[in-house]
Amino acid sequence: MNSASPLQTTETAYSPSLFVSDTVRWLERAVIGLNLCPFAKGVHVKGQIHYQVVDTVEPADVLRALEQELKDLAAMPADVRDTTLLVVPHCLLDFLEFNDFLGDADDLLESMELAGVLQIASFHPQFQFAGTSQDDVTNCTNRAPYPTLHLLREASIDRAVEVFPEAEAIYERNMEMLQALGTAGWEALGVKATPPSSECATGTPVRDGRQ
């Protein structure tokens, strides 16, 4: 993990490492543990996932951070950084606002001439498929502890699909698996955000990340 800002002197409820650890726990227990994405385990085990926390409360700042992360990912070799998880714990907390922001994210990708090279997927703690109730467990396929933008390489997706040719069946399998798991089973995974009150120290939130 990158070194903390000089302002960050204690491990706090708002420290980037907390947001990263919550995200990694969700990845390991839900995404990989339930095999929601068969392609995730390989890049996780190889340490090819970059985690970046953005502590802003302004969507415009998130967009600027996204632009930088897209540039960085495009410039790096895939075997060093294959994918990026941009975690936004303090902004876009309303799912409809987050959903609207995704249009701006796609426009940015186009303006940077990276469409077809990189792709932006998304997760949100309040994610809800159209036509479902808020408490429908199938929504959990796209729920993460915090609003999260997942930056992927199109070439890596293509290679993964070659290995897993029935990729289109993943969605249906995930729906069936989560329905069988049920809400209680999902809750038992413990993949929600850690409540800030569980940390007793105080401090200033800063940006941080992992390679």
C-alpha positions as a Markdown table, in Angstrom:
| # | Residue | x | y | z |
|---|---|---|---|---|
| 1 | Met | 0.0 | 0.0 | 0.0 |
| 2 | Asn | 1.2 | 3.5 | -0.8 |
| 3 | Ser | 2.6 | 5.5 | 2.2 |
| 4 | Ala | 0.1 | 7.7 | 3.9 |
| 5 | Ser | 0.0 | 11.5 | 3.8 |
| 6 | Pro | 1.9 | 13.3 | 6.5 |
| 7 | Leu | -1.5 | 14.4 | 7.8 |
| 8 | Gln | -2.4 | 10.8 | 8.5 |
| 9 | Thr | -0.7 | 9.8 | 11.7 |
| 10 | Thr | -3.1 | 7.2 | 13.1 |
| 11 | Glu | -5.1 | 4.3 | 11.8 |
| 12 | Thr | -8.6 | 5.7 | 11.8 |
| 13 | Ala | -12.2 | 5.0 | 11.0 |
| 14 | Tyr | -11.7 | 7.1 | 7.9 |
| 15 | Ser | -8.3 | 5.8 | 6.8 |
| 16 | Pro | -7.9 | 4.5 | 3.3 |
| 17 | Ser | -6.6 | 1.2 | 4.6 |
| 18 | Leu | -10.0 | 0.5 | 6.2 |
| 19 | Phe | -11.9 | 1.1 | 2.9 |
| 20 | Val | -9.4 | -1.0 | 1.0 |
| 21 | Ser | -9.6 | -3.9 | 3.5 |
| 22 | Asp | -13.4 | -3.8 | 3.4 |
| 23 | Thr | -13.2 | -3.9 | -0.4 |
| 24 | Val | -10.7 | -6.8 | -0.4 |
| 25 | Arg | -12.8 | -8.7 | 2.1 |
| 26 | Trp | -15.9 | -8.3 | -0.2 |
| 27 | Leu | -13.7 | -9.4 | -3.2 |
| 28 | Glu | -12.4 | -12.5 | -1.4 |
| 29 | Arg | -15.6 | -13.6 | 0.3 |
| 30 | Ala | -18.3 | -12.6 | -2.2 |
| 31 | Val | -16.9 | -12.1 | -5.7 |
| 32 | Ile | -14.3 | -14.9 | -5.5 |
| 33 | Gly | -15.8 | -16.9 | -2.6 |
| 34 | Leu | -19.1 | -17.3 | -4.3 |
| 35 | Asn | -17.5 | -17.3 | -7.8 |
| 36 | Leu | -19.6 | -14.4 | -8.9 |
| 37 | Cys | -16.8 | -13.6 | -11.4 |
| 38 | Pro | -14.7 | -16.6 | -12.5 |
| 39 | Phe | -12.0 | -14.1 | -13.8 |
| 40 | Ala | -11.3 | -12.3 | -10.5 |
| 41 | Lys | -9.3 | -14.9 | -8.6 |
| 42 | Gly | -6.4 | -15.0 | -11.1 |
| 43 | Val | -5.7 | -11.2 | -11.0 |
| 44 | His | -6.2 | -11.2 | -7.2 |
| 45 | Val | -3.8 | -14.0 | -6.5 |
| 46 | Lys | -1.2 | -12.4 | -8.8 |
| 47 | Gly | -1.5 | -9.0 | -7.1 |
| 48 | Gln | -2.6 | -7.3 | -10.3 |
| 49 | Ile | -5.5 | -5.4 | -8.8 |
| 50 | His | -4.8 | -1.7 | -8.0 |
| 51 | Tyr | -7.0 | -0.2 | -5.2 |
| 52 | Gln | -7.4 | 3.6 | -5.1 |
| 53 | Val | -9.5 | 5.4 | -2.5 |
| 54 | Val | -10.8 | 8.9 | -3.3 |
| 55 | Asp | -11.8 | 10.8 | -0.2 |
| 56 | Thr | -13.7 | 13.6 | -2.0 |
| 57 | Val | -17.4 | 14.5 | -1.6 |
| 58 | Glu | -17.6 | 16.2 | -5.0 |
| 59 | Pro | -18.5 | 14.2 | -8.1 |
| 60 | Ala | -16.2 | 16.5 | -10.2 |
| 61 | Asp | -13.3 | 15.4 | -8.1 |
| 62 | Val | -14.2 | 11.7 | -8.6 |
| 63 | Leu | -14.2 | 12.3 | -12.4 |
| 64 | Arg | -10.8 | 13.8 | -12.2 |
| 65 | Ala | -9.5 | 10.9 | -10.2 |
| 66 | Leu | -11.1 | 8.5 | -12.7 |
| 67 | Glu | -9.3 | 10.2 | -15.5 |
| 68 | Gln | -6.0 | 9.8 | -13.7 |
| 69 | Glu | -6.6 | 6.1 | -13.0 |
| 70 | Leu | -7.6 | 5.5 | -16.6 |
| 71 | Lys | -4.4 | 7.1 | -17.8 |
| 72 | Asp | -2.3 | 5.1 | -15.3 |
| 73 | Leu | -4.0 | 1.8 | -16.2 |
| 74 | Ala | -3.6 | 2.3 | -19.9 |
| 75 | Ala | 0.1 | 3.2 | -19.4 |
| 76 | Met | 1.0 | 0.2 | -17.3 |
| 77 | Pro | 1.7 | -3.4 | -18.5 |
| 78 | Ala | -1.1 | -5.8 | -17.7 |
| 79 | Asp | 1.1 | -8.1 | -15.8 |
| 80 | Val | 1.9 | -5.3 | -13.4 |
| 81 | Arg | -1.6 | -3.8 | -13.1 |
| 82 | Asp | -4.4 | -5.6 | -14.9 |
| 83 | Thr | -7.4 | -3.9 | -13.3 |
| 84 | Thr | -8.3 | -1.0 | -11.0 |
| 85 | Leu | -10.9 | -0.6 | -8.3 |
| 86 | Leu | -11.6 | 3.0 | -7.6 |
| 87 | Val | -13.4 | 3.2 | -4.2 |
| 88 | Val | -15.4 | 6.3 | -3.4 |
| 89 | Pro | -16.6 | 6.1 | 0.2 |
| 90 | His | -17.8 | 9.7 | 0.8 |
| 91 | Cys | -19.4 | 10.6 | -2.6 |
| 92 | Leu | -22.2 | 9.3 | -4.9 |
| 93 | Leu | -23.8 | 7.4 | -2.0 |
| 94 | Asp | -27.2 | 7.8 | -3.6 |
| 95 | Phe | -27.6 | 5.0 | -6.2 |
| 96 | Leu | -29.5 | 7.2 | -8.6 |
| 97 | Glu | -26.9 | 9.9 | -8.4 |
| 98 | Phe | -24.2 | 7.2 | -8.9 |
| 99 | Asn | -26.1 | 5.8 | -11.9 |
| 100 | Asp | -26.2 | 9.2 | -13.5 |
| 101 | Phe | -22.5 | 9.7 | -12.9 |
| 102 | Leu | -21.8 | 6.6 | -14.9 |
| 103 | Gly | -22.8 | 8.5 | -18.0 |
| 104 | Asp | -20.2 | 11.1 | -17.3 |
| 105 | Ala | -17.7 | 8.3 | -16.8 |
| 106 | Asp | -18.4 | 6.7 | -20.2 |
| 107 | Asp | -18.2 | 10.1 | -21.8 |
| 108 | Leu | -14.8 | 10.6 | -20.3 |
| 109 | Leu | -13.7 | 7.2 | -21.6 |
| 110 | Glu | -14.8 | 8.3 | -25.1 |
| 111 | Ser | -13.1 | 11.7 | -24.9 |
| 112 | Met | -9.8 | 10.0 | -23.8 |
| 113 | Glu | -10.1 | 7.7 | -26.9 |
| 114 | Leu | -9.9 | 4.7 | -24.6 |
| 115 | Ala | -13.2 | 3.1 | -25.5 |
| 116 | Gly | -12.5 | -0.3 | -26.8 |
| 117 | Val | -9.2 | -0.4 | -24.8 |
| 118 | Leu | -10.6 | 0.0 | -21.3 |
| 119 | Gln | -14.1 | -0.5 | -19.9 |
| 120 | Ile | -15.8 | 0.8 | -16.7 |
| 121 | Ala | -17.9 | -1.5 | -14.6 |
| 122 | Ser | -19.6 | -0.4 | -11.4 |
| 123 | Phe | -20.7 | -1.6 | -8.0 |
| 124 | His | -22.8 | 0.2 | -5.3 |
| 125 | Pro | -24.0 | -0.7 | -1.8 |
| 126 | Gln | -27.6 | 0.3 | -2.9 |
| 127 | Phe | -27.5 | -1.3 | -6.4 |
| 128 | Gln | -30.9 | -2.3 | -7.6 |
| 129 | Phe | -31.9 | -4.0 | -10.8 |
| 130 | Ala | -34.9 | -2.5 | -12.6 |
| 131 | Gly | -38.1 | -4.3 | -11.6 |
| 132 | Thr | -36.7 | -5.6 | -8.3 |
| 133 | Ser | -37.4 | -4.6 | -4.7 |
| 134 | Gln | -34.6 | -3.0 | -2.6 |
| 135 | Asp | -34.3 | -6.2 | -0.5 |
| 136 | Asp | -34.1 | -8.6 | -3.4 |
| 137 | Val | -31.0 | -10.7 | -2.8 |
| 138 | Thr | -30.1 | -10.9 | -6.5 |
| 139 | Asn | -29.2 | -7.2 | -6.3 |
| 140 | Cys | -26.2 | -8.3 | -4.3 |
| 141 | Thr | -24.4 | -9.5 | -7.4 |
| 142 | Asn | -23.6 | -5.8 | -8.0 |
| 143 | Arg | -23.3 | -4.6 | -4.5 |
| 144 | Ala | -20.0 | -3.6 | -2.9 |
| 145 | Pro | -19.2 | -2.0 | 0.5 |
| 146 | Tyr | -18.8 | 1.4 | -1.1 |
| 147 | Pro | -19.5 | 3.0 | -4.5 |
| 148 | Thr | -16.8 | 1.5 | -6.7 |
| 149 | Leu | -15.7 | 1.9 | -10.3 |
| 150 | His | -14.0 | -1.1 | -11.8 |
| 151 | Leu | -11.6 | -0.3 | -14.6 |
| 152 | Leu | -10.9 | -3.3 | -16.9 |
| 153 | Arg | -8.8 | -4.0 | -20.0 |
| 154 | Glu | -10.9 | -5.1 | -23.0 |
| 155 | Ala | -8.0 | -7.4 | -24.0 |
| 156 | Ser | -8.1 | -9.1 | -20.6 |
| 157 | Ile | -11.9 | -9.6 | -20.9 |
| 158 | Asp | -11.4 | -11.2 | -24.3 |
| 159 | Arg | -8.8 | -13.6 | -23.0 |
| 160 | Ala | -11.0 | -14.5 | -20.0 |
| 161 | Val | -13.9 | -15.2 | -22.3 |
| 162 | Glu | -11.7 | -17.5 | -24.4 |
| 163 | Val | -11.0 | -19.6 | -21.2 |
| 164 | Phe | -14.6 | -19.4 | -20.1 |
| 165 | Pro | -16.6 | -19.6 | -23.4 |
| 166 | Glu | -20.0 | -19.7 | -21.7 |
| 167 | Ala | -19.5 | -16.3 | -20.1 |
| 168 | Glu | -23.1 | -15.3 | -20.9 |
| 169 | Ala | -24.3 | -18.0 | -18.5 |
| 170 | Ile | -22.5 | -16.3 | -15.5 |
| 171 | Tyr | -25.4 | -13.9 | -14.9 |
| 172 | Glu | -28.1 | -16.5 | -14.7 |
| 173 | Arg | -25.9 | -18.8 | -12.5 |
| 174 | Asn | -25.3 | -15.9 | -10.1 |
| 175 | Met | -29.0 | -15.1 | -9.9 |
| 176 | Glu | -29.8 | -18.7 | -9.1 |
| 177 | Met | -27.0 | -19.1 | -6.6 |
| 178 | Leu | -27.9 | -15.9 | -4.7 |
| 179 | Gln | -31.6 | -16.9 | -4.5 |
| 180 | Ala | -30.5 | -20.2 | -3.0 |
| 181 | Leu | -28.1 | -18.4 | -0.6 |
| 182 | Gly | -30.8 | -16.0 | 0.5 |
| 183 | Thr | -30.5 | -12.7 | 2.4 |
| 184 | Ala | -29.4 | -14.4 | 5.6 |
| 185 | Gly | -26.6 | -16.2 | 3.8 |
| 186 | Trp | -25.4 | -13.0 | 2.2 |
| 187 | Glu | -25.5 | -11.2 | 5.5 |
| 188 | Ala | -23.4 | -14.0 | 7.0 |
| 189 | Leu | -20.6 | -13.3 | 4.6 |
| 190 | Gly | -19.9 | -10.0 | 6.5 |
| 191 | Val | -19.1 | -8.0 | 3.4 |
| 192 | Lys | -20.7 | -4.7 | 4.2 |
| 193 | Ala | -18.8 | -1.5 | 5.1 |
| 194 | Thr | -17.2 | -1.4 | 8.5 |
| 195 | Pro | -19.2 | 1.1 | 10.6 |
| 196 | Pro | -16.9 | 4.1 | 11.4 |
| 197 | Ser | -18.0 | 3.9 | 15.1 |
| 198 | Ser | -16.1 | 0.6 | 15.3 |
| 199 | Glu | -12.9 | 2.6 | 15.2 |
| 200 | Cys | -12.0 | 4.7 | 18.2 |
| 201 | Ala | -9.3 | 6.9 | 16.7 |
| 202 | Thr | -9.9 | 10.1 | 14.7 |
| 203 | Gly | -8.1 | 11.6 | 11.8 |
| 204 | Thr | -8.2 | 13.0 | 8.3 |
| 205 | Pro | -9.3 | 10.9 | 5.3 |
| 206 | Val | -6.6 | 10.8 | 2.6 |
| 207 | Arg | -6.1 | 9.1 | -0.7 |
| 208 | Asp | -4.3 | 5.8 | -0.7 |
| 209 | Gly | -4.0 | 2.7 | -2.9 |
| 210 | Arg | -2.4 | -0.6 | -3.7 |
| 211 | Gln | -0.5 | -1.7 | -6.7 |
